[in-house]
Amino acid sequence: MRLWPISFIFLLAACVQTTDELLQQRVISFKGMTMATFMRNTGMVPHNYYDTSSGRTYLVSDLGCNLQLGTRQLDTRQLADSWQIETVVARGPCGRL
């Protein structure tokens, strides 16, 4: 009977690790998407961006989750379909993704 609390802790830790792994997989899945596809799939819209030497970085925030999406330009149209996500940095509670 004394092993039950220890077993529960290990089970809980396994669930947390699985949740973190699922989040990482979700974040990685954004790579290769255009910004239009990202916005359509997540419902999240950037609140700001800045130009970089390799393209543009979009800043997205939602309920404490902050994403930096590094993109490269695919064409000269300057539309959401014109920017392809190459890097993703996630900070904060992003479990909703």
Beta strands, then each sheet from edge to edge (+ up, - down):
strand 1: 48-52
strand 2: 55-62
strand 3: 65-73
strand 4: 83-91
sheet 1: 1+ 2- 3+ 4-
end
